[in-house]
């Protein structure tokens, strides 16, 4: 079981690193576009590529952010409950969330498949095959579904989820 745990933790961390690299790619694209304007050159498709990288960063960060406690969780009700009912409510919440994530991933896969099948390309100057940036949506959604299912199984078996509570970040409330 530790091999599975290590593999899942590596996947979550790798997706977070990939999301961070996408944010760096956005910076590089914006700077390259600025330099191109200053020199009188044209960088076709830079805004489109930055948009693809932004979507990729968002979807790839989901699983890592969930396990690091960066998602907004309204836990005021959970914190007020006794351990027994709290566990039942967490199982219910993770079940619904995992089902929605798997549902999204399933239909996102078919969305990408039909984009590939019909050879859809972007409307911009770059004419990128849309299945390429859309496939990151399936990967990120799938990783989020796996992370939610992982936490669901952990709640069922061990009685508590694996989401880290970062008290330092939570202490900076608005």
LINURCOR-V843998 format. One record per helix or strand of 3 or more residues. SS is the DSSP state (a for helix, b for strand). FROM is the first residue (numbers start at 0). TO is the last residue. If there is no record, write none. Layout:
BEGIN
ss;from;to
SS;FROM;TO
SS;FROM;TO
END
This chain:
BEGIN
ss;from;to
a;1;38
a;45;66
a;75;79
a;82;116
a;129;157
a;166;169
END
